[in-house]
Amino acid sequence: MEIMLEKPKLKDGKIIDCLRNEFGLSVEKLSFLPLGADLNTAVYRVVTKDKTAYFVKLRKGDFNEASVRVPKFLSDLGIKQVIPSLITQTGQLWANLNSFKIILYPFVEGRNGFEKKLSNEQWVEFGKALKQFHISSISSSITNGIQKDNFSPRWRDT
């Protein structure tokens, strides 16, 4: 298994070509980011010739389509706190490159809630976003394949 917190053995030119062909991007700079907790996913920051920054995920191995379909659905409902993947030129939520899925997002500068404490206002906004998420009716055709917890006491009892 290739650990993705290290740069995958995939030439940058192949990624750049895929971003051009699938998403129509003119890439000026591609930078590997040794971030994340998913050993099957590598991430990059891409800057295009017009200085727009993007966040790119390369997913190797099992790919659950719900990981991109659910955020797209929630964003389409108007939940602004959810950032969906950007679509390819043919309207897909990801592209294929060899054994990888390439998922493209806008790049958001900032720090996450683990690095910076949330203000009271941010906690309220976070709660409102979670409420919107929980009251949304999502079709099983979109959520198909998501593991569901049966809340068994098995591990608690162990």
DSSP file (Angstrom, degrees, kcal/mol; ACC not computed):
  #  RESIDUE AA STRUCTURE BP1 BP2  ACC     N-H-->O    O-->H-N    N-H-->O    O-->H-N    TCO  KAPPA ALPHA  PHI   PSI    X-CA   Y-CA   Z-CA
    1    1 A M              0   0    0      0, 0.0     2,-0.6     0, 0.0    39,-0.0   0.000 360.0 360.0 360.0 131.6    0.0    0.0    0.0
    2    2 A E        -     0   0    0     38,-0.0     2,-0.5     2,-0.0    58,-0.1  -0.740 360.0-134.3 -85.0 121.0    1.3    3.4   -1.0
    3    3 A I    >   -     0   0    0     -2,-0.6     3,-1.0     1,-0.1    37,-0.1  -0.656  11.3-155.2 -80.0 124.5    1.1    5.9    1.9
    4    4 A M  T 3  S+     0   0    0     35,-1.5    39,-0.3    -2,-0.5    31,-0.2   0.506  82.0  80.6 -85.7  -4.3   -0.3    9.1    0.6
    5    5 A L  T 3  S+     0   0    0     29,-0.1     2,-0.3    37,-0.1    -1,-0.3   0.576  95.9  61.6 -74.2  -4.4    1.2   11.4    3.2
    6    6 A E  S <  S-     0   0    0     -3,-1.0    27,-0.1    27,-0.0    29,-0.0  -0.870 113.3 -87.2-111.0 152.9    4.1   11.0    0.9
    7    7 A K        -     0   0    0     -2,-0.3    -2,-0.1     1,-0.1    -4,-0.1  -0.370  49.3-118.5 -61.9 129.7    3.9   12.1   -2.7
    8    8 A P        -     0   0    0      0, 0.0     2,-2.3     0, 0.0    -1,-0.1  -0.244  26.3-102.7 -67.8 159.2    2.5    9.3   -4.9
    9    9 A K  S    S+     0   0    0      2,-0.0     2,-0.4     0, 0.0    -2,-0.0  -0.472  84.4 115.3 -81.9  69.5    4.6    7.8   -7.6
   10   10 A L  S    S-     0   0    0     -2,-2.3     5,-0.1     4,-0.0     0, 0.0  -0.980  71.3-113.7-141.0 123.0    2.7    9.7  -10.3
   11   11 A K    >>  -     0   0    0     -2,-0.4     4,-1.3     1,-0.1     3,-1.0  -0.295  17.7-130.3 -61.9 137.6    4.4   12.3  -12.4
   12   12 A D  H 3> S+     0   0    0      1,-0.3     4,-2.8     2,-0.2     5,-0.2   0.856 107.2  62.7 -54.3 -37.4    3.2   15.8  -11.9
   13   13 A G  H 3> S+     0   0    0      1,-0.2     4,-2.6     2,-0.2    -1,-0.3   0.846  99.7  53.2 -59.1 -35.3    2.8   16.2  -15.7
   14   14 A K  H <> S+     0   0    0     -3,-1.0     4,-2.2     2,-0.2    -1,-0.2   0.907 110.8  46.2 -66.5 -41.5    0.2   13.5  -15.7
   15   15 A I  H  X S+     0   0    0     -4,-1.3     4,-2.6     2,-0.2    -2,-0.2   0.933 113.5  49.0 -65.7 -45.4   -1.8   15.3  -13.0
   16   16 A I  H  X S+     0   0    0     -4,-2.8     4,-2.1     1,-0.2    11,-0.2   0.911 111.1  50.1 -60.6 -43.9   -1.4   18.6  -14.8
   17   17 A D  H  X S+     0   0    0     -4,-2.6     4,-3.0    -5,-0.2     5,-0.2   0.907 111.1  49.3 -61.2 -42.0   -2.5   17.0  -18.1
   18   18 A C  H  X>S+     0   0    0     -4,-2.2     4,-3.1     1,-0.2     5,-0.6   0.917 110.0  50.6 -64.9 -43.3   -5.6   15.5  -16.4
   19   19 A L  H  X5S+     0   0    0     -4,-2.6     6,-1.9     1,-0.2     4,-1.2   0.867 114.7  44.8 -63.1 -35.8   -6.5   18.8  -14.8
   20   20 A R  H  X5S+     0   0    0     -4,-2.1     4,-1.1     4,-0.3    -2,-0.2   0.950 119.4  39.8 -70.3 -50.0   -6.3   20.5  -18.2
   21   21 A N  H  <5S+     0   0    0     -4,-3.0    -2,-0.2    -5,-0.2    -3,-0.2   0.874 127.3  31.0 -70.5 -38.7   -8.1   17.8  -20.2
   22   22 A E  H  <5S+     0   0    0     -4,-3.1    67,-3.5    -5,-0.2    68,-0.3   0.848 135.3  21.8 -90.9 -37.4  -10.9   17.1  -17.6
   23   23 A F  H  <<S-     0   0    0     -4,-1.2    -3,-0.2    -5,-0.6    -2,-0.2   0.499  96.6-120.6-112.4  -6.8  -11.4   20.4  -15.8
   24   24 A G     <  +     0   0    0     -4,-1.1     2,-0.3    -5,-0.4    -4,-0.3   0.761  56.9 155.3  74.5  24.9  -10.0   22.9  -18.4
   25   25 A L        -     0   0    0     -6,-1.9     2,-0.9    -9,-0.1    -1,-0.2  -0.661  41.4-148.6 -89.9 140.2   -7.4   24.3  -16.1
   26   26 A S        -     0   0    0     -2,-0.3    23,-2.5    -6,-0.0     2,-0.3  -0.852  28.3-152.6-101.8  93.5   -4.2   25.9  -17.2
   27   27 A V  E     +A   48   0A   0     -2,-0.9    21,-0.3    21,-0.2     3,-0.1  -0.500  28.6 171.3 -77.8 129.0   -1.9   24.9  -14.4
   28   28 A E  E    S+     0   0A   0     19,-3.0     2,-0.4     1,-0.3    20,-0.2   0.746  72.9  15.9 -98.4 -37.0    1.0   27.1  -13.5
   29   29 A K  E     -A   47   0A   0     18,-2.2    18,-2.6     2,-0.0     2,-0.4  -0.997  55.7-169.5-145.8 136.5    2.1   25.4  -10.3
   30   30 A L  E     -A   46   0A   0     -2,-0.4     2,-0.5    16,-0.2    16,-0.2  -0.993  13.3-175.7-124.6 121.5    1.3   22.1   -8.6
   31   31 A S  E     -A   45   0A   0     14,-2.8    14,-2.8    -2,-0.4     2,-0.2  -0.973  20.9-134.7-125.9 123.1    2.4   21.6   -5.0
   32   32 A F  E     -A   44   0A   0     -2,-0.5    12,-0.3    12,-0.2   -25,-0.1  -0.524  17.2-155.3 -70.7 137.8    2.1   18.4   -3.0
   33   33 A L  E     -A   43   0A   0     10,-2.9     2,-2.5    -2,-0.2    10,-0.7  -0.963  10.6-146.3-117.6 114.5    0.7   18.9    0.5
   34   34 A P        +     0   0    0      0, 0.0     2,-0.3     0, 0.0   -29,-0.1  -0.377  58.5 125.0 -78.2  66.5    1.6   16.2    3.1
   35   35 A L        +     0   0    0     -2,-2.5     8,-0.2   -31,-0.2     3,-0.1  -0.783  29.8  50.5-122.7 161.9   -1.7   16.6    4.9
   36   36 A G        -     0   0    0     -2,-0.3     7,-0.0     1,-0.1   -31,-0.0  -0.183  64.7-107.1 105.2 170.2   -4.6   14.4    5.9
   37   37 A A  S    S+     0   0    0     -2,-0.1     2,-0.8   -33,-0.0    -1,-0.1   0.370  84.1  98.1-116.6  -0.6   -5.4   11.2    7.7
   38   38 A D    >   -     0   0    0      1,-0.1     3,-1.9     3,-0.1   -34,-0.1  -0.818  55.8-161.0 -96.6 111.6   -6.4    9.0    4.8
   39   39 A L  T 3  S+     0   0    0     -2,-0.8   -35,-1.5     1,-0.3    -1,-0.1   0.639  90.7  55.3 -67.0 -12.9   -3.5    6.9    3.7
   40   40 A N  T 3  S+     0   0    0    -37,-0.1    20,-3.0   -36,-0.1     2,-0.4   0.305  98.7  74.2-100.6   8.3   -5.2    6.3    0.3
   41   41 A T  E <   - B   0  59A   0     -3,-1.9     2,-0.4    18,-0.2    18,-0.2  -0.981  55.6-170.4-128.8 131.2   -5.5   10.0   -0.5
   42   42 A A  E     - B   0  58A   0     16,-2.4    16,-3.1    -2,-0.4     2,-0.3  -0.897  13.8-153.4-112.3 147.3   -2.9   12.5   -1.6
   43   43 A V  E     -AB  33  57A   0    -10,-0.7   -10,-2.9    -2,-0.4     2,-0.3  -0.925  11.0-175.5-126.9 150.9   -3.6   16.3   -1.8
   44   44 A Y  E     -AB  32  56A   0     12,-2.3    12,-2.6    -2,-0.3     2,-0.5  -0.944  23.1-133.5-137.5 154.6   -2.2   19.1   -3.8
   45   45 A R  E     -AB  31  55A   0    -14,-2.8   -14,-2.8    -2,-0.3     2,-0.4  -0.964  27.6-165.8-106.7 130.2   -2.5   22.9   -4.1
   46   46 A V  E     -AB  30  54A   0      8,-2.6     8,-2.8    -2,-0.5     2,-0.5  -0.944   9.0-166.0-118.4 137.0   -2.8   24.0   -7.7
   47   47 A V  E     -AB  29  53A   0    -18,-2.6   -19,-3.0    -2,-0.4   -18,-2.2  -0.992  14.4-148.1-121.2 129.0   -2.4   27.5   -9.0
   48   48 A T  E >   -A   27   0A   0      4,-2.4     3,-2.3    -2,-0.5   -21,-0.2  -0.369  33.2 -97.6 -89.3 172.1   -3.6   28.3  -12.5
   49   49 A K  T 3  S+     0   0    0    -23,-2.5   -22,-0.1     1,-0.3    -1,-0.1   0.764 126.5  56.0 -61.3 -25.9   -2.1   30.9  -14.9
   50   50 A D  T 3  S-     0   0    0    -24,-0.2    -1,-0.3     2,-0.1   -23,-0.1   0.283 121.9-109.6 -89.7  12.5   -4.9   33.3  -13.9
   51   51 A K    <   +     0   0    0     -3,-2.3     2,-0.4     1,-0.3    -2,-0.1   0.629  68.4 147.7  72.8  18.0   -3.7   32.9  -10.2
   52   52 A T        -     0   0    0     54,-0.0    -4,-2.4     1,-0.0     2,-0.4  -0.701  39.1-141.3 -81.8 134.4   -6.8   30.9   -9.1
   53   53 A A  E     -B   47   0A   0     -2,-0.4    54,-1.7    -6,-0.2     2,-0.3  -0.778  20.1-176.4-100.7 141.9   -5.9   28.4   -6.4
   54   54 A Y  E     -BC  46 106A   0     -8,-2.8    -8,-2.6    -2,-0.4     2,-0.5  -0.927  22.7-134.0-132.4 156.6   -7.5   24.9   -6.2
   55   55 A F  E     -BC  45 105A   0     50,-2.5    50,-2.5    -2,-0.3     2,-0.5  -0.962  25.0-163.5-111.3 125.9   -7.3   21.9   -3.9
   56   56 A V  E     -BC  44 104A   0    -12,-2.6   -12,-2.3    -2,-0.5     2,-0.5  -0.936   6.4-162.4-117.9 131.0   -6.9   18.6   -5.6
   57   57 A K  E     -BC  43 103A   0     46,-2.9    46,-2.5    -2,-0.5     2,-0.6  -0.935   2.5-162.5-108.4 133.6   -7.5   15.2   -4.0
   58   58 A L  E     -BC  42 102A   0    -16,-3.1   -16,-2.4    -2,-0.5     2,-0.5  -0.969  13.1-166.6-111.8 113.8   -6.0   12.0   -5.6
   59   59 A R  E     -BC  41 101A   0     42,-2.8    42,-2.3    -2,-0.6     2,-0.4  -0.892   3.0-168.9-107.1 124.7   -7.9    9.0   -4.2
   60   60 A K  E     + C   0 100A   0    -20,-3.0     2,-0.2    -2,-0.5    40,-0.2  -0.884  54.0   3.8-110.4 143.2   -6.4    5.5   -4.8
   61   61 A G  S    S+     0   0    0     38,-0.9    -2,-0.1    -2,-0.4    40,-0.0  -0.575 113.5  22.9  90.1-150.7   -8.3    2.3   -4.1
   62   62 A D        -     0   0    0     -2,-0.2     2,-0.4     1,-0.1    -2,-0.1  -0.236  66.2-166.8 -55.9 136.3  -11.9    2.1   -2.9
   63   63 A F        -     0   0    0     -4,-0.0     2,-0.8     3,-0.0    -1,-0.1  -0.970  10.6-155.6-131.9 116.4  -13.9    5.2   -3.8
   64   64 A N    >   -     0   0    0     -2,-0.4     3,-2.3     1,-0.2     4,-0.3  -0.825   6.9-154.3 -93.0 111.5  -17.3    5.9   -2.3
   65   65 A E  T >> S+     0   0    0     -2,-0.8     4,-2.4     1,-0.3     3,-1.7   0.760  89.9  71.6 -57.9 -26.3  -19.2    8.1   -4.7
   66   66 A A  H 3> S+     0   0    0     78,-0.3     4,-2.1     1,-0.3    -1,-0.3   0.773  81.4  73.8 -61.5 -24.4  -21.3    9.4   -1.8
   67   67 A S  H <4 S+     0   0    0     -3,-2.3    -1,-0.3     1,-0.2    -2,-0.2   0.726 114.3  22.0 -64.4 -19.8  -18.1   11.3   -0.6
   68   68 A V  H <> S+     0   0    0     -3,-1.7     4,-1.4    -4,-0.3    17,-0.3   0.632 121.1  57.8-113.9 -27.4  -18.7   13.7   -3.5
   69   69 A R  H  X S+     0   0    0     -4,-2.4     4,-2.3     2,-0.2    -3,-0.2   0.904 104.3  51.2 -72.3 -40.7  -22.4   13.3   -4.2
   70   70 A V  H  X S+     0   0    0     -4,-2.1     4,-2.7    72,-0.2     5,-0.2   0.950 110.5  47.1 -64.8 -49.9  -23.6   14.1   -0.7
   71   71 A P  H  > S+     0   0    0      0, 0.0     4,-2.5     0, 0.0    -1,-0.2   0.891 112.4  51.4 -59.5 -36.7  -21.7   17.4   -0.4
   72   72 A K  H  X S+     0   0    0     -4,-1.4     4,-2.4     2,-0.2    -2,-0.2   0.929 111.1  47.7 -62.7 -45.3  -22.9   18.4   -3.9
   73   73 A F  H  X S+     0   0    0     -4,-2.3     4,-1.2     2,-0.2    -1,-0.2   0.931 113.4  47.2 -60.8 -47.4  -26.5   17.7   -2.9
   74   74 A L  H  <>S+     0   0    0     -4,-2.7     5,-1.9     1,-0.2     4,-0.4   0.893 112.2  49.6 -64.6 -40.5  -26.2   19.7    0.4
   75   75 A S  H ><5S+     0   0    0     -4,-2.5     3,-1.7    -5,-0.2    -1,-0.2   0.906 107.3  54.9 -63.6 -41.3  -24.5   22.6   -1.4
   76   76 A D  H 3<5S+     0   0    0     -4,-2.4    -1,-0.2     1,-0.3    -2,-0.2   0.773 101.0  60.1 -63.5 -25.4  -27.3   22.6   -4.0
   77   77 A L  T 3<5S-     0   0    0     -4,-1.2    -1,-0.3    -3,-0.3    -2,-0.2   0.604 127.1-101.7 -74.9 -11.4  -29.8   22.9   -1.1
   78   78 A G  T < 5S+     0   0    0     -3,-1.7     2,-1.4    -4,-0.4    -3,-0.2   0.566  71.7 148.0 101.9  10.4  -28.1   26.1   -0.2
   79   79 A I    > < -     0   0    0     -5,-1.9     3,-1.7     1,-0.2    -1,-0.2  -0.659  26.6-171.5 -80.1  96.2  -26.0   25.0    2.7
   80   80 A K  T 3  S+     0   0    0     -2,-1.4    -1,-0.2     1,-0.3    -5,-0.1   0.675  74.7  68.0 -68.3 -19.0  -23.1   27.4    2.1
   81   81 A Q  T 3  S+     0   0    0     44,-0.1     2,-0.5    -3,-0.1    -1,-0.3   0.621  85.4  82.8 -77.1 -11.1  -20.8   25.8    4.7
   82   82 A V    <   -     0   0    0     -3,-1.7    -4,-0.1    -8,-0.1    -3,-0.0  -0.831  68.6-156.0 -95.5 125.9  -20.5   22.7    2.5
   83   83 A I        -     0   0    0     -2,-0.5   -11,-0.1    23,-0.0     2,-0.1  -0.882  13.2-157.0-104.2 108.1  -17.9   23.0   -0.3
   84   84 A P        -     0   0    0      0, 0.0     2,-0.1     0, 0.0   -15,-0.1  -0.365  25.8 -95.7 -79.6 162.1  -18.7   20.6   -3.1
   85   85 A S        -     0   0    0    -17,-0.3    20,-0.2    20,-0.1     2,-0.2  -0.417  42.9-110.2 -69.1 153.7  -16.2   19.3   -5.6
   86   86 A L  B     -D  104   0A   0     18,-3.7    18,-0.5    -2,-0.1     2,-0.2  -0.550  35.4-114.2 -83.0 152.8  -16.0   21.2   -8.9
   87   87 A I        -     0   0    0     -2,-0.2     6,-0.2     1,-0.1    -1,-0.1  -0.547  20.9-116.9 -93.0 154.6  -17.3   19.4  -12.0
   88   88 A T    >   -     0   0    0      4,-2.7     3,-1.9    -2,-0.2   -65,-0.2  -0.186  41.5 -93.3 -73.2 174.7  -15.4   18.2  -15.0
   89   89 A Q  T 3  S+     0   0    0    -67,-3.5   -66,-0.1     1,-0.3    -1,-0.1   0.689 129.9  51.6 -65.0 -17.5  -16.0   19.7  -18.4
   90   90 A T  T 3  S-     0   0    0    -68,-0.3    -1,-0.3     2,-0.1   -67,-0.1   0.277 125.0-101.2-102.8  10.1  -18.4   16.7  -19.0
   91   91 A G  S <  S+     0   0    0     -3,-1.9     2,-0.2     1,-0.3    -2,-0.1   0.616  74.9 139.1  86.6  13.3  -20.3   17.4  -15.7
   92   92 A Q        -     0   0    0      1,-0.1    -4,-2.7     2,-0.1    -1,-0.3  -0.561  55.6-134.7 -89.8 156.7  -18.8   14.7  -13.5
   93   93 A L  S    S+     0   0    0     -6,-0.2     2,-0.3    -2,-0.2    11,-0.3   0.468  87.8  15.5 -88.2  -2.6  -17.8   15.2   -9.9
   94   94 A W        -     0   0    0      9,-0.1     2,-0.3    -9,-0.1     9,-0.2  -0.972  68.5-135.7-158.3 165.9  -14.4   13.5  -10.4
   95   95 A A  E     -E  102   0A   0      7,-2.3     7,-3.2    -2,-0.3     2,-0.4  -0.862  20.7-121.7-123.7 161.8  -12.0   12.4  -13.1
   96   96 A N  E     +E  101   0A   0     -2,-0.3     2,-0.3     5,-0.2     5,-0.2  -0.873  26.1 173.7-106.4 137.3  -10.1    9.2  -13.5
   97   97 A L  E >   -E  100   0A   0      3,-2.6     3,-2.8    -2,-0.4     2,-0.1  -0.870  64.0 -60.2-142.8 107.2   -6.3    9.1  -13.8
   98   98 A N  T 3  S-     0   0    0     -2,-0.3    -1,-0.1     1,-0.3     0, 0.0  -0.358 121.1 -16.9  52.5-124.2   -4.7    5.6  -13.9
   99   99 A S  T 3  S+     0   0    0     -3,-0.1   -38,-0.9    -2,-0.1     2,-0.3   0.282 124.5  91.1 -91.9  12.0   -5.7    4.0  -10.6
  100  100 A F  E <   -CE  60  97A   0     -3,-2.8    -3,-2.6   -40,-0.2     2,-0.4  -0.745  64.8-143.9-107.7 152.8   -6.7    7.3   -9.1
  101  101 A K  E     -CE  59  96A   0    -42,-2.3   -42,-2.8    -2,-0.3     2,-0.5  -0.950  21.1-148.9-103.3 134.7   -9.8    9.4   -8.8
  102  102 A I  E     -CE  58  95A   0     -7,-3.2    -7,-2.3    -2,-0.4     2,-0.4  -0.935  14.3-174.2-109.4 123.7   -9.1   13.1   -9.1
  103  103 A I  E     -C   57   0A   0    -46,-2.5   -46,-2.9    -2,-0.5     2,-0.4  -0.972   8.5-155.6-120.6 130.0  -11.4   15.4   -7.2
  104  104 A L  E     +CD  56  86A   0    -18,-0.5   -18,-3.7    -2,-0.4   -48,-0.2  -0.875  16.2 169.3-113.8 136.0  -11.1   19.2   -7.5
  105  105 A Y  E     -C   55   0A   0    -50,-2.5   -50,-2.5    -2,-0.4     2,-0.1  -0.912  42.7 -94.2-133.4 160.0  -12.2   21.9   -5.0
  106  106 A P  E     -C   54   0A   0      0, 0.0     2,-0.5     0, 0.0   -52,-0.3  -0.521  49.1-113.1 -66.3 149.1  -11.7   25.6   -4.7
  107  107 A F        -     0   0    0    -54,-1.7     2,-0.6    -2,-0.1   -54,-0.2  -0.776  29.8-159.8 -89.0 125.9   -8.7   26.2   -2.4
  108  108 A V        -     0   0    0     -2,-0.5     2,-0.2     2,-0.0   -54,-0.0  -0.923   7.2-146.3-109.7 114.5   -9.8   27.8    0.9
  109  109 A E        +     0   0    0     -2,-0.6     2,-0.3     2,-0.0    -2,-0.0  -0.543  54.0  72.2 -73.6 141.7   -7.1   29.6    2.8
  110  110 A G  S    S-     0   0    0     -2,-0.2     2,-0.4     2,-0.0    -2,-0.0  -0.928  75.5 -73.5 149.7-170.0   -7.4   29.4    6.6
  111  111 A R        -     0   0    0     -2,-0.3     2,-0.1     2,-0.0    -2,-0.0  -0.930  40.2-122.5-123.9 147.7   -7.2   27.3    9.6
  112  112 A N    >>  -     0   0    0     -2,-0.4     4,-1.7     1,-0.1     3,-1.1  -0.297  34.1 -96.2 -86.1 173.7   -9.5   24.5   10.7
  113  113 A G  T 34 S+     0   0    0      1,-0.3     5,-0.2     2,-0.2    -1,-0.1   0.600 122.2  59.0 -67.8 -12.5  -11.4   24.3   14.0
  114  114 A F  T 34 S+     0   0    0      1,-0.1    -1,-0.3     3,-0.1     3,-0.1   0.761 111.2  41.0 -82.9 -26.4   -8.7   22.0   15.5
  115  115 A E  T <4 S+     0   0    0     -3,-1.1     2,-0.4     1,-0.2    -2,-0.2   0.723 123.3  33.7 -91.1 -24.9   -6.1   24.7   15.0
  116  116 A K  S  < S-     0   0    0     -4,-1.7    -1,-0.2    -5,-0.0     2,-0.1  -0.997  84.4-116.3-137.4 133.2   -8.1   27.7   16.0
  117  117 A K        -     0   0    0     -2,-0.4     2,-0.2    -3,-0.1    -3,-0.1  -0.426  33.9-119.8 -68.4 141.1  -10.8   28.0   18.7
  118  118 A L        -     0   0    0     -5,-0.2    -1,-0.1    -2,-0.1     2,-0.1  -0.567  22.5-126.5 -80.0 144.1  -14.3   28.9   17.3
  119  119 A S     >  -     0   0    0     -2,-0.2     4,-2.3     1,-0.1     5,-0.2  -0.341  31.1-101.4 -77.6 168.8  -15.9   32.0   18.5
  120  120 A N  H  > S+     0   0    0      1,-0.2     4,-2.0     2,-0.2     5,-0.1   0.904 125.7  51.5 -58.6 -40.9  -19.4   31.9   20.0
  121  121 A E  H  > S+     0   0    0      1,-0.2     4,-2.4     2,-0.2    -1,-0.2   0.891 108.6  50.6 -63.7 -39.4  -20.8   33.2   16.7
  122  122 A Q  H  > S+     0   0    0      2,-0.2     4,-2.7     1,-0.2    -1,-0.2   0.884 108.1  52.5 -67.2 -37.2  -18.9   30.5   14.8
  123  123 A W  H  X S+     0   0    0     -4,-2.3     4,-2.5     2,-0.2    -1,-0.2   0.904 109.8  49.4 -63.1 -40.3  -20.4   27.8   17.1
  124  124 A V  H  X S+     0   0    0     -4,-2.0     4,-2.3     2,-0.2    -2,-0.2   0.932 112.6  46.7 -63.9 -45.6  -23.9   29.1   16.4
  125  125 A E  H  X S+     0   0    0     -4,-2.4     4,-2.3     1,-0.2    -2,-0.2   0.902 111.6  51.8 -62.7 -40.6  -23.2   29.1   12.6
  126  126 A F  H  X S+     0   0    0     -4,-2.7     4,-2.4     1,-0.2    -2,-0.2   0.918 109.8  49.4 -61.1 -44.4  -21.8   25.6   12.9
  127  127 A G  H  X S+     0   0    0     -4,-2.5     4,-2.3     1,-0.2    -2,-0.2   0.894 109.8  50.9 -62.2 -41.4  -24.9   24.4   14.8
  128  128 A K  H  X S+     0   0    0     -4,-2.3     4,-2.4     2,-0.2    -1,-0.2   0.901 110.3  49.9 -63.4 -40.4  -27.2   25.9   12.2
  129  129 A A  H  X S+     0   0    0     -4,-2.3     4,-2.2     2,-0.2    -2,-0.2   0.913 110.7  49.2 -64.8 -42.4  -25.3   24.2    9.4
  130  130 A L  H  X S+     0   0    0     -4,-2.4     4,-2.6     2,-0.2    -2,-0.2   0.888 109.4  52.6 -64.3 -38.1  -25.5   20.8   11.3
  131  131 A K  H  X S+     0   0    0     -4,-2.3     4,-2.1     2,-0.2    -2,-0.2   0.939 108.9  49.4 -61.7 -46.1  -29.2   21.4   11.8
  132  132 A Q  H  X S+     0   0    0     -4,-2.4     4,-0.7     1,-0.2    -2,-0.2   0.910 111.9  49.8 -58.6 -41.6  -29.7   22.0    8.0
  133  133 A F  H >< S+     0   0    0     -4,-2.2     3,-0.7     1,-0.2    -1,-0.2   0.932 112.4  46.5 -61.1 -46.8  -27.7   18.8    7.3
  134  134 A H  H 3< S+     0   0    0     -4,-2.6    -1,-0.2     1,-0.2    -2,-0.2   0.756 112.9  47.7 -73.3 -24.8  -29.8   16.7    9.7
  135  135 A I  H 3< S+     0   0    0     -4,-2.1    -1,-0.2    -5,-0.2     2,-0.2   0.523  88.9 106.7 -92.8  -3.9  -33.2   17.9    8.5
  136  136 A S    <<  -     0   0    0     -4,-0.7     2,-0.8    -3,-0.7   -62,-0.0  -0.528  68.0-136.9 -74.6 138.0  -32.3   17.4    4.9
  137  137 A S        -     0   0    0     -2,-0.2     2,-0.5     0, 0.0    -2,-0.1  -0.856  24.2-169.2 -97.2 107.9  -33.9   14.5    3.1
  138  138 A I        -     0   0    0     -2,-0.8     5,-0.1     1,-0.0   -68,-0.0  -0.867  23.1-117.5-104.8 127.1  -31.2   12.8    1.1
  139  139 A S    >>  -     0   0    0     -2,-0.5     4,-1.7     1,-0.1     3,-1.5  -0.259  16.2-127.1 -59.8 142.3  -32.2   10.2   -1.4
  140  140 A S  H 3> S+     0   0    0      1,-0.3     4,-1.2     2,-0.2    -1,-0.1   0.732 108.7  69.1 -64.1 -20.7  -30.8    6.7   -0.8
  141  141 A S  H 34 S+     0   0    0      1,-0.2    -1,-0.3     2,-0.2    -2,-0.1   0.795 106.1  40.2 -67.0 -25.5  -29.6    6.8   -4.4
  142  142 A I  H <4 S+     0   0    0     -3,-1.5   -72,-0.2     1,-0.1    -2,-0.2   0.841 120.3  42.1 -86.8 -38.4  -27.1    9.5   -3.3
  143  143 A T  H >< S+     0   0    0     -4,-1.7     3,-2.2   -74,-0.1    -2,-0.2   0.441  80.5 132.4 -91.5  -0.1  -26.2    7.9    0.1
  144  144 A N  T 3< S+     0   0    0     -4,-1.2   -78,-0.3     1,-0.3     3,-0.1  -0.269  70.8  26.8 -53.5 131.0  -26.0    4.3   -1.2
  145  145 A G  T 3  S+     0   0    0      1,-0.3     2,-0.4   -80,-0.1    -1,-0.3   0.308  84.7 129.4  98.4  -8.6  -22.8    2.8    0.1
  146  146 A I    <   -     0   0    0     -3,-2.2    -1,-0.3     1,-0.1     2,-0.1  -0.674  63.3-118.0 -80.0 130.1  -22.4    4.9    3.3
  147  147 A Q        -     0   0    0     -2,-0.4     2,-0.4    -3,-0.1    -1,-0.1  -0.409  27.0-150.5 -65.5 141.1  -21.9    2.7    6.3
  148  148 A K        -     0   0    0     -2,-0.1     2,-0.4    -3,-0.0    -1,-0.0  -0.956   8.7-132.2-117.1 134.0  -24.6    3.0    8.9
  149  149 A D        -     0   0    0     -2,-0.4     0, 0.0     1,-0.1     0, 0.0  -0.676   8.2-162.2 -83.5 133.4  -24.0    2.4   12.6
  150  150 A N        -     0   0    0     -2,-0.4    -1,-0.1     2,-0.0    -2,-0.0   0.390  36.6-126.3 -94.1   3.6  -26.5    0.2   14.3
  151  151 A F        +     0   0    0      1,-0.2    -2,-0.1     2,-0.0     0, 0.0   0.834  43.4 176.5  56.0  37.5  -25.4    1.6   17.7
  152  152 A S        -     0   0    0      1,-0.1     3,-0.4     4,-0.0     4,-0.3  -0.421  36.4-133.8 -67.4 145.2  -24.7   -1.9   19.0
  153  153 A P  S  > S+     0   0    0      0, 0.0     4,-3.3     0, 0.0     5,-0.3   0.350  75.8 112.7 -80.8   9.0  -23.2   -2.0   22.5
  154  154 A R  H  > S+     0   0    0      1,-0.2     4,-1.4     2,-0.2    -2,-0.0   0.894  80.4  35.7 -49.8 -53.8  -20.6   -4.5   21.3
  155  155 A W  H  4 S+     0   0    0     -3,-0.4    -1,-0.2     2,-0.2    -3,-0.0   0.847 116.5  53.9 -75.0 -33.2  -17.5   -2.3   21.6
  156  156 A R  H  4 S+     0   0    0     -4,-0.3    -2,-0.2     1,-0.2    -1,-0.2   0.931 110.2  48.0 -62.9 -44.0  -18.7   -0.6   24.8
  157  157 A D  H  <        0   0    0     -4,-3.3    -2,-0.2     1,-0.3    -1,-0.2   0.811 360.0 360.0 -67.0 -30.0  -19.3   -3.9   26.4
  158  158 A T     <        0   0    0     -4,-1.4    -1,-0.3    -5,-0.3    -2,-0.2   0.489 360.0 360.0 -68.7 360.0  -15.8   -5.1   25.3
